[in-house]
Structures are given as structure tokens and as C-alpha cells.
Amino acid sequence: MADVTEWGEVDRRLTRRVARWTSPAARRVLPAARAAAEHTKLWWGAAAVMAAVGGGRGRTAAVAGIVGMGLAELVSNGVCKPLCDRRRPPEELVPHGKVRDRPDSSSFPSGHTAAAVGFTVAAAGAWPGAAAVCALPAAVVAVERVHSGAHYPSDVAAGAAIGLGAGLLVRRSPRLLLLHAARGVRRRLIG
């Protein structure tokens, strides 16, 4: 039991430390990442760009990313959150006004992080270079979830693990299925 208590204290200390970042870069970049990641807009946008400029490889990466993101969200938000009713970090750990803007759902795991990592890892199977570009905003989204007081670092780590698993599962799925889905996305995006 002492290990769980110690882990909880580490989680609280890390949350407090990240939430106190007040550098101009943090004040500018983290809220922008939060806005872009809401309702997975950032990842849908990345998929649209991949599909538009990447040819067949881009369309395959876009579809893989969307499927990885969807699977990660299903597991994190549809399965894990209902099973793990964890409260969001308390307001005293987050010294800025953003703490009042948090969701009511369970804190564990971070669905935003799961979606970001699921998209990035799945897309990397088809287009590693484009996915590498997505890795930076995915990391920023993960940090923002702690900075805003929406999640503890362990929530973000669990979300990243779920996203990694979802992304790897999509990468191992039959390539034919992804190619078929890519054709459908192309018809919808391009007309």
C-alpha cells in the first residue's frame, strides 16, 4: 500500500511542477495545442494534409492514423474511463485559472493523449516522416493535459500506452483493409 501512496505523491508533485510553468512559450503554445486537440481537430487536419499531399502513401497513413485514433479513443473513453472513476487533480495543484475549464469525466486515462499517440503511431506504419512531424504536437498535447490540470501525469502515461497499443494494432492489421479505406477517404476529401 505504501507504493501506491508514494506513487500518488509523485503524481501530485509532477502535476504541481508542470502546472506552474509560466514561460511565454508555455502560455502561448499550450493553450493553442489544447484548442487544436479538442474534438480531435488537429488529427483530422493532419489526416487531410497527408491525404492531399502524400499520394497513395499519404492516404494510407491518413486512414491508418484515423483508425488508430478512433480505436485509442474507444478504449480510453469507452472502456477505461467508465471502469476507473478517478477525480481530476484538485485545484490547489494548478495555480492558474484554466483549472475550472475541465471535463466532468474520469481523469484516468487521458483520451486526448491516447488519440494523439494512436494517430501518430498508426500513421507511422505508412509514412514515418509525416508521423515524425506529428510526434511533436502529440507530445505537446500530452504535456498540456497536465499543465491545464485536466490530468495527472499517470493519466497521460496510461493514455500514451493505450494509443501506442492501438497504433501498433492498426499497423499490424491487413494492409488491404487500409488501402480500401484510403480509397474511401480520398473520394470524400477530394471529391
TITORTOR-43082 format. One record per residue (C-alpha): y, x, z. Coordinates in steps of 0.001 Angstrom, whole numbers. Each point is the difference from the previous one (the first is absolute). Last residue first. Example, Ala and Ser with C-alpha at 12.3 -4.5 7.8 and 13.67 -1.06 7.14 Angstrom:
// residues 2
<site><yy>-1060</yy><xx>13670</xx><zz>7140</zz></site>
<site><yy>-3440</yy><xx>-1370</xx><zz>660</zz></site>
***
This chain:
// residues 191
<site><yy>14603</yy><xx>-14464</xx><zz>-54362</zz></site>
<site><yy>599</yy><xx>3420</xx><zz>1523</zz></site>
<site><yy>-647</yy><xx>-759</xx><zz>3628</zz></site>
<site><yy>-2476</yy><xx>-2871</xx><zz>-338</zz></site>
<site><yy>-1942</yy><xx>1396</xx><zz>-2980</zz></site>
<site><yy>-94</yy><xx>3439</xx><zz>1604</zz></site>
<site><yy>-1283</yy><xx>-1437</xx><zz>3267</zz></site>
<site><yy>-2880</yy><xx>-1700</xx><zz>-1842</zz></site>
<site><yy>-910</yy><xx>3190</xx><zz>-1846</zz></site>
<site><yy>44</yy><xx>1898</xx><zz>3279</zz></site>
<site><yy>-2444</yy><xx>-2534</xx><zz>1521</zz></site>
<site><yy>-2553</yy><xx>784</xx><zz>-2714</zz></site>
<site><yy>515</yy><xx>3742</xx><zz>476</zz></site>
<site><yy>-418</yy><xx>-378</xx><zz>3758</zz></site>
<site><yy>-3291</yy><xx>-1893</xx><zz>-359</zz></site>
<site><yy>-1280</yy><xx>2546</xx><zz>-2518</zz></site>
<site><yy>703</yy><xx>2819</xx><zz>2429</zz></site>
<site><yy>-2545</yy><xx>-1404</xx><zz>2429</zz></site>
<site><yy>1294</yy><xx>330</xx><zz>3546</zz></site>
<site><yy>87</yy><xx>3465</xx><zz>1563</zz></site>
<site><yy>3769</yy><xx>268</xx><zz>-205</zz></site>
<site><yy>295</yy><xx>-3475</xx><zz>1484</zz></site>
<site><yy>-2094</yy><xx>1048</xx><zz>2998</zz></site>
<site><yy>2094</yy><xx>3150</xx><zz>402</zz></site>
<site><yy>3201</yy><xx>-2041</xx><zz>68</zz></site>
<site><yy>-1412</yy><xx>-2487</xx><zz>2505</zz></site>
<site><yy>-1204</yy><xx>2768</xx><zz>2301</zz></site>
<site><yy>3294</yy><xx>1871</xx><zz>-200</zz></site>
<site><yy>1965</yy><xx>-3201</xx><zz>581</zz></site>
<site><yy>-2109</yy><xx>-825</xx><zz>3070</zz></site>
<site><yy>485</yy><xx>3547</xx><zz>1322</zz></site>
<site><yy>3751</yy><xx>-209</xx><zz>-653</zz></site>
<site><yy>191</yy><xx>-3318</xx><zz>1849</zz></site>
<site><yy>-1876</yy><xx>1532</xx><zz>2941</zz></site>
<site><yy>2418</yy><xx>2948</xx><zz>56</zz></site>
<site><yy>2970</yy><xx>-2397</xx><zz>-184</zz></site>
<site><yy>-1294</yy><xx>-2049</xx><zz>2915</zz></site>
<site><yy>-652</yy><xx>3252</xx><zz>1914</zz></site>
<site><yy>3629</yy><xx>1019</xx><zz>-602</zz></site>
<site><yy>1159</yy><xx>-3205</xx><zz>1731</zz></site>
<site><yy>1393</yy><xx>-2712</xx><zz>-2213</zz></site>
<site><yy>3002</yy><xx>-2208</xx><zz>-784</zz></site>
<site><yy>2376</yy><xx>2139</xx><zz>2054</zz></site>
<site><yy>2153</yy><xx>842</xx><zz>-3016</zz></site>
<site><yy>-834</yy><xx>3712</xx><zz>249</zz></site>
<site><yy>-3744</yy><xx>-698</xx><zz>199</zz></site>
<site><yy>-121</yy><xx>-2098</xx><zz>-3195</zz></site>
<site><yy>2505</yy><xx>2376</xx><zz>-1604</zz></site>
<site><yy>-2397</yy><xx>2934</xx><zz>375</zz></site>
<site><yy>-2708</yy><xx>-1839</xx><zz>-1948</zz></site>
<site><yy>2479</yy><xx>-1105</xx><zz>-2681</zz></site>
<site><yy>1172</yy><xx>3614</xx><zz>-377</zz></site>
<site><yy>-3599</yy><xx>1152</xx><zz>-467</zz></site>
<site><yy>-573</yy><xx>-2590</xx><zz>-2737</zz></site>
<site><yy>3339</yy><xx>966</xx><zz>-1581</zz></site>
<site><yy>-1235</yy><xx>3610</xx><zz>-229</zz></site>
<site><yy>-3519</yy><xx>-838</xx><zz>-1207</zz></site>
<site><yy>1263</yy><xx>-2039</xx><zz>-2964</zz></site>
<site><yy>974</yy><xx>3158</xx><zz>-1926</zz></site>
<site><yy>-3490</yy><xx>1361</xx><zz>649</zz></site>
<site><yy>-1370</yy><xx>-3278</xx><zz>-1360</zz></site>
<site><yy>1839</yy><xx>613</xx><zz>-3258</zz></site>
<site><yy>-1517</yy><xx>3458</xx><zz>-288</zz></site>
<site><yy>-3510</yy><xx>-1118</xx><zz>973</zz></site>
<site><yy>-237</yy><xx>-2648</xx><zz>-2724</zz></site>
<site><yy>-3297</yy><xx>-1909</xx><zz>-75</zz></site>
<site><yy>-1520</yy><xx>848</xx><zz>3379</zz></site>
<site><yy>3447</yy><xx>500</xx><zz>1504</zz></site>
<site><yy>769</yy><xx>-3701</xx><zz>-490</zz></site>
<site><yy>-2561</yy><xx>-926</xx><zz>2671</zz></site>
<site><yy>1376</yy><xx>2528</xx><zz>2487</zz></site>
<site><yy>3619</yy><xx>-1051</xx><zz>-526</zz></site>
<site><yy>-557</yy><xx>-3757</xx><zz>117</zz></site>
<site><yy>-2239</yy><xx>138</xx><zz>3063</zz></site>
<site><yy>2416</yy><xx>2386</xx><zz>1733</zz></site>
<site><yy>2971</yy><xx>-2298</xx><zz>-486</zz></site>
<site><yy>-1947</yy><xx>-3198</xx><zz>753</zz></site>
<site><yy>-1507</yy><xx>1425</xx><zz>3199</zz></site>
<site><yy>3407</yy><xx>1293</xx><zz>1075</zz></site>
<site><yy>1631</yy><xx>-3403</xx><zz>-455</zz></site>
<site><yy>-2952</yy><xx>-1692</xx><zz>1721</zz></site>
<site><yy>435</yy><xx>2125</xx><zz>3114</zz></site>
<site><yy>-3040</yy><xx>-594</xx><zz>2206</zz></site>
<site><yy>449</yy><xx>-1179</xx><zz>2737</zz></site>
<site><yy>3453</yy><xx>-1413</xx><zz>777</zz></site>
<site><yy>-1238</yy><xx>-3563</xx><zz>48</zz></site>
<site><yy>2193</yy><xx>-2562</xx><zz>-1729</zz></site>
<site><yy>3478</yy><xx>-1051</xx><zz>1143</zz></site>
<site><yy>1796</yy><xx>2273</xx><zz>-2459</zz></site>
<site><yy>2875</yy><xx>2191</xx><zz>1152</zz></site>
<site><yy>3761</yy><xx>-322</xx><zz>-501</zz></site>
<site><yy>948</yy><xx>298</xx><zz>3674</zz></site>
<site><yy>-936</yy><xx>3683</xx><zz>39</zz></site>
<site><yy>2517</yy><xx>785</xx><zz>-2727</zz></site>
<site><yy>2824</yy><xx>198</xx><zz>2581</zz></site>
<site><yy>-662</yy><xx>3569</xx><zz>1109</zz></site>
<site><yy>-1514</yy><xx>1589</xx><zz>3097</zz></site>
<site><yy>-3669</yy><xx>-732</xx><zz>-734</zz></site>
<site><yy>-2266</yy><xx>704</xx><zz>2975</zz></site>
<site><yy>1874</yy><xx>-2488</xx><zz>2223</zz></site>
<site><yy>-653</yy><xx>-2735</xx><zz>-2557</zz></site>
<site><yy>-3738</yy><xx>-15</xx><zz>655</zz></site>
<site><yy>-2321</yy><xx>1182</xx><zz>-2777</zz></site>
<site><yy>-1591</yy><xx>-2974</xx><zz>-1795</zz></site>
<site><yy>-2738</yy><xx>-1832</xx><zz>1868</zz></site>
<site><yy>-3622</yy><xx>482</xx><zz>-968</zz></site>
<site><yy>-2247</yy><xx>-2929</xx><zz>-920</zz></site>
<site><yy>-2835</yy><xx>1852</xx><zz>-1643</zz></site>
<site><yy>-2399</yy><xx>-2422</xx><zz>-1724</zz></site>
<site><yy>2671</yy><xx>-1982</xx><zz>-1882</zz></site>
<site><yy>1676</yy><xx>3263</xx><zz>-1057</zz></site>
<site><yy>-3251</yy><xx>1616</xx><zz>-1162</zz></site>
<site><yy>-1337</yy><xx>-2567</xx><zz>-2468</zz></site>
<site><yy>2718</yy><xx>-1609</xx><zz>-2096</zz></site>
<site><yy>2888</yy><xx>2389</xx><zz>555</zz></site>
<site><yy>-1798</yy><xx>3352</xx><zz>-39</zz></site>
<site><yy>-3053</yy><xx>-857</xx><zz>-2115</zz></site>
<site><yy>1809</yy><xx>-2239</xx><zz>-2479</zz></site>
<site><yy>2972</yy><xx>2343</xx><zz>-159</zz></site>
<site><yy>-2239</yy><xx>2959</xx><zz>-828</zz></site>
<site><yy>-1810</yy><xx>-2020</xx><zz>-2677</zz></site>
<site><yy>3281</yy><xx>-1078</xx><zz>-1560</zz></site>
<site><yy>1430</yy><xx>3527</xx><zz>-10</zz></site>
<site><yy>-3156</yy><xx>1437</xx><zz>-1539</zz></site>
<site><yy>-15</yy><xx>-2758</xx><zz>-2653</zz></site>
<site><yy>3672</yy><xx>627</xx><zz>-777</zz></site>
<site><yy>-542</yy><xx>3754</xx><zz>-168</zz></site>
<site><yy>-3056</yy><xx>-325</xx><zz>-2242</zz></site>
<site><yy>1938</yy><xx>-2321</xx><zz>-2293</zz></site>
<site><yy>2933</yy><xx>2387</xx><zz>-230</zz></site>
<site><yy>-2228</yy><xx>3051</xx><zz>-438</zz></site>
<site><yy>-1865</yy><xx>-1707</xx><zz>-2850</zz></site>
<site><yy>3272</yy><xx>-1024</xx><zz>-1613</zz></site>
<site><yy>1346</yy><xx>3524</xx><zz>350</zz></site>
<site><yy>-3144</yy><xx>1565</xx><zz>-1472</zz></site>
<site><yy>137</yy><xx>-2391</xx><zz>-2940</zz></site>
<site><yy>3619</yy><xx>859</xx><zz>-727</zz></site>
<site><yy>1957</yy><xx>1479</xx><zz>2875</zz></site>
<site><yy>3518</yy><xx>-1279</xx><zz>-581</zz></site>
<site><yy>-179</yy><xx>-3770</xx><zz>412</zz></site>
<site><yy>-3135</yy><xx>-253</xx><zz>2145</zz></site>
<site><yy>1151</yy><xx>2738</xx><zz>2380</zz></site>
<site><yy>3484</yy><xx>-1541</xx><zz>237</zz></site>
<site><yy>-1429</yy><xx>-3452</xx><zz>729</zz></site>
<site><yy>-2394</yy><xx>1432</xx><zz>2590</zz></site>
<site><yy>2854</yy><xx>1818</xx><zz>1750</zz></site>
<site><yy>1964</yy><xx>-3239</xx><zz>102</zz></site>
<site><yy>-2968</yy><xx>-1882</xx><zz>1448</zz></site>
<site><yy>-302</yy><xx>2800</xx><zz>2552</zz></site>
<site><yy>3642</yy><xx>-130</xx><zz>1080</zz></site>
<site><yy>70</yy><xx>-3807</xx><zz>111</zz></site>
<site><yy>-2945</yy><xx>-52</xx><zz>2461</zz></site>
<site><yy>1398</yy><xx>-3109</xx><zz>1777</zz></site>
<site><yy>2414</yy><xx>2318</xx><zz>1801</zz></site>
<site><yy>-544</yy><xx>3611</xx><zz>-1099</zz></site>
<site><yy>3367</yy><xx>342</xx><zz>-1746</zz></site>
<site><yy>1953</yy><xx>-1362</xx><zz>2968</zz></site>
<site><yy>-1784</yy><xx>2269</xx><zz>2479</zz></site>
<site><yy>394</yy><xx>3032</xx><zz>-2239</zz></site>
<site><yy>3740</yy><xx>-670</xx><zz>-265</zz></site>
<site><yy>201</yy><xx>-358</xx><zz>3791</zz></site>
<site><yy>-1784</yy><xx>3377</xx><zz>364</zz></site>
<site><yy>2038</yy><xx>1967</xx><zz>-2547</zz></site>
<site><yy>3616</yy><xx>-477</xx><zz>1175</zz></site>
<site><yy>-250</yy><xx>64</xx><zz>3797</zz></site>
<site><yy>-2733</yy><xx>2640</xx><zz>-175</zz></site>
<site><yy>2090</yy><xx>2187</xx><zz>-2315</zz></site>
<site><yy>3094</yy><xx>-379</xx><zz>2180</zz></site>
<site><yy>-2035</yy><xx>1184</xx><zz>3000</zz></site>
<site><yy>-615</yy><xx>-2565</xx><zz>2701</zz></site>
<site><yy>-3642</yy><xx>579</xx><zz>859</zz></site>
<site><yy>-478</yy><xx>-1752</xx><zz>3324</zz></site>
<site><yy>-2765</yy><xx>-2301</xx><zz>-1276</zz></site>
<site><yy>-2146</yy><xx>3043</xx><zz>-836</zz></site>
<site><yy>150</yy><xx>1372</xx><zz>3572</zz></site>
<site><yy>-495</yy><xx>-3375</xx><zz>1704</zz></site>
<site><yy>-2994</yy><xx>-813</xx><zz>-2200</zz></site>
<site><yy>-1491</yy><xx>3441</xx><zz>636</zz></site>
<site><yy>361</yy><xx>-458</xx><zz>3760</zz></site>
<site><yy>-1511</yy><xx>-3515</xx><zz>-113</zz></site>
<site><yy>-3027</yy><xx>1131</xx><zz>-2040</zz></site>
<site><yy>-524</yy><xx>3000</xx><zz>2300</zz></site>
<site><yy>74</yy><xx>-2380</xx><zz>2977</zz></site>
<site><yy>-2525</yy><xx>-2297</xx><zz>-1649</zz></site>
<site><yy>-2272</yy><xx>2963</xx><zz>-704</zz></site>
<site><yy>166</yy><xx>1000</xx><zz>3673</zz></site>
<site><yy>-907</yy><xx>-3525</xx><zz>1110</zz></site>
<site><yy>-2884</yy><xx>-129</xx><zz>-2482</zz></site>
<site><yy>-1226</yy><xx>3424</xx><zz>1163</zz></site>
<site><yy>250</yy><xx>-1033</xx><zz>3673</zz></site>
<site><yy>-2323</yy><xx>-2935</xx><zz>-651</zz></site>
***
